[in-house]
């Protein structure tokens, strides 16, 4: 379970959205986007030192539902993202 809070907004979106991570454990985080077939279509890793706000631009993707997966050590969080 992640410490702090993680939010994605707006959702649904046009392919551009903000990923906020507030008061999370410092460390390396991997953010990946998977299509409905479970295929990883985007991945990014970065060091987070407690708080981060990232604008993710995925407007090259087709409209539809995707899964955002955030991992840090053994913790995994998933959220559904809708691109319209």
VOKOLKE-205494 format. One record per residue (C-alpha): residue number from 1; chain; x, y, z. Coordinates in nm, 3 decimals, decimal comma, always signed. Layout:
% VOKOLKE-205494
{resi: NUM&chain: A&x: X&y: Y&z: Z}
...
//
This chain:
% VOKOLKE-205494
{resi: 1&chain: A&x: +0,000&y: +0,000&z: +0,000}
{resi: 2&chain: A&x: +0,129&y: +0,341&z: -0,096}
{resi: 3&chain: A&x: +0,184&y: +0,610&z: +0,164}
{resi: 4&chain: A&x: +0,047&y: +0,953&z: +0,074}
{resi: 5&chain: A&x: -0,196&y: +1,008&z: -0,211}
{resi: 6&chain: A&x: -0,189&y: +0,955&z: -0,585}
{resi: 7&chain: A&x: -0,444&y: +1,115&z: -0,817}
{resi: 8&chain: A&x: -0,505&y: +1,135&z: -1,192}
{resi: 9&chain: A&x: -0,704&y: +1,423&z: -1,338}
{resi: 10&chain: A&x: -0,893&y: +1,498&z: -1,545}
{resi: 11&chain: A&x: -1,028&y: +1,151&z: -1,608}
{resi: 12&chain: A&x: -1,174&y: +1,102&z: -1,867}
{resi: 13&chain: A&x: -0,933&y: +1,318&z: -2,070}
{resi: 14&chain: A&x: -0,812&y: +1,390&z: -2,422}
{resi: 15&chain: A&x: -0,484&y: +1,205&z: -2,369}
{resi: 16&chain: A&x: -0,323&y: +1,477&z: -2,158}
{resi: 17&chain: A&x: -0,360&y: +1,442&z: -1,782}
{resi: 18&chain: A&x: -0,184&y: +1,523&z: -1,457}
{resi: 19&chain: A&x: -0,046&y: +1,259&z: -1,223}
{resi: 20&chain: A&x: -0,007&y: +1,399&z: -0,871}
{resi: 21&chain: A&x: +0,185&y: +1,211&z: -0,605}
{resi: 22&chain: A&x: +0,171&y: +1,381&z: -0,264}
{resi: 23&chain: A&x: +0,363&y: +1,275&z: +0,047}
{resi: 24&chain: A&x: +0,464&y: +0,940&z: -0,103}
{resi: 25&chain: A&x: +0,767&y: +0,743&z: +0,009}
{resi: 26&chain: A&x: +1,081&y: +0,870&z: -0,165}
{resi: 27&chain: A&x: +1,228&y: +0,632&z: -0,421}
{resi: 28&chain: A&x: +1,217&y: +0,511&z: -0,778}
{resi: 29&chain: A&x: +0,868&y: +0,488&z: -0,930}
{resi: 30&chain: A&x: +0,776&y: +0,329&z: -1,261}
{resi: 31&chain: A&x: +0,462&y: +0,452&z: -1,439}
{resi: 32&chain: A&x: +0,333&y: +0,236&z: -1,720}
{resi: 33&chain: A&x: +0,027&y: +0,249&z: -1,943}
{resi: 34&chain: A&x: -0,127&y: -0,072&z: -2,068}
{resi: 35&chain: A&x: -0,397&y: -0,123&z: -2,329}
{resi: 36&chain: A&x: -0,699&y: -0,345&z: -2,267}
{resi: 37&chain: A&x: -0,501&y: -0,646&z: -2,391}
{resi: 38&chain: A&x: -0,248&y: -0,593&z: -2,111}
{resi: 39&chain: A&x: +0,026&y: -0,481&z: -2,351}
{resi: 40&chain: A&x: +0,259&y: -0,216&z: -2,211}
{resi: 41&chain: A&x: +0,248&y: +0,079&z: -2,452}
{resi: 42&chain: A&x: +0,425&y: +0,345&z: -2,244}
{resi: 43&chain: A&x: +0,669&y: +0,328&z: -1,954}
{resi: 44&chain: A&x: +0,860&y: +0,592&z: -1,760}
{resi: 45&chain: A&x: +1,073&y: +0,565&z: -1,446}
{resi: 46&chain: A&x: +1,175&y: +0,849&z: -1,221}
{resi: 47&chain: A&x: +1,299&y: +0,927&z: -0,874}
{resi: 48&chain: A&x: +1,029&y: +1,086&z: -0,658}
{resi: 49&chain: A&x: +1,126&y: +1,270&z: -0,343}
{resi: 50&chain: A&x: +0,796&y: +1,284&z: -0,156}
{resi: 51&chain: A&x: +0,586&y: +1,495&z: -0,393}
{resi: 52&chain: A&x: +0,559&y: +1,512&z: -0,771}
{resi: 53&chain: A&x: +0,321&y: +1,658&z: -1,028}
{resi: 54&chain: A&x: +0,367&y: +1,523&z: -1,380}
{resi: 55&chain: A&x: +0,176&y: +1,617&z: -1,693}
{resi: 56&chain: A&x: +0,150&y: +1,306&z: -1,909}
{resi: 57&chain: A&x: +0,090&y: +1,363&z: -2,280}
{resi: 58&chain: A&x: -0,051&y: +1,049&z: -2,441}
{resi: 59&chain: A&x: -0,271&y: +1,219&z: -2,702}
{resi: 60&chain: A&x: -0,112&y: +0,998&z: -2,970}
{resi: 61&chain: A&x: -0,307&y: +0,704&z: -2,828}
{resi: 62&chain: A&x: -0,645&y: +0,600&z: -2,966}
{resi: 63&chain: A&x: -0,962&y: +0,680&z: -2,775}
{resi: 64&chain: A&x: -1,049&y: +0,412&z: -2,524}
{resi: 65&chain: A&x: -0,972&y: +0,270&z: -2,181}
{resi: 66&chain: A&x: -0,620&y: +0,216&z: -2,050}
{resi: 67&chain: A&x: -0,466&y: +0,101&z: -1,725}
{resi: 68&chain: A&x: -0,212&y: +0,318&z: -1,543}
{resi: 69&chain: A&x: +0,019&y: +0,107&z: -1,328}
{resi: 70&chain: A&x: +0,250&y: +0,270&z: -1,073}
{resi: 71&chain: A&x: +0,511&y: +0,057&z: -0,897}
{resi: 72&chain: A&x: +0,761&y: +0,131&z: -0,622}
{resi: 73&chain: A&x: +0,956&y: -0,158&z: -0,466}
{resi: 74&chain: A&x: +0,685&y: -0,418&z: -0,401}
{resi: 75&chain: A&x: +0,392&y: -0,172&z: -0,402}
{resi: 76&chain: A&x: +0,163&y: -0,160&z: -0,705}
{resi: 77&chain: A&x: -0,125&y: +0,079&z: -0,773}
{resi: 78&chain: A&x: -0,349&y: +0,058&z: -1,078}
{resi: 79&chain: A&x: -0,607&y: +0,303&z: -1,207}
{resi: 80&chain: A&x: -0,825&y: +0,314&z: -1,517}
{resi: 81&chain: A&x: -0,771&y: +0,604&z: -1,758}
{resi: 82&chain: A&x: -1,025&y: +0,693&z: -2,024}
{resi: 83&chain: A&x: -0,914&y: +0,885&z: -2,334}
{resi: 84&chain: A&x: -1,202&y: +1,035&z: -2,533}
//
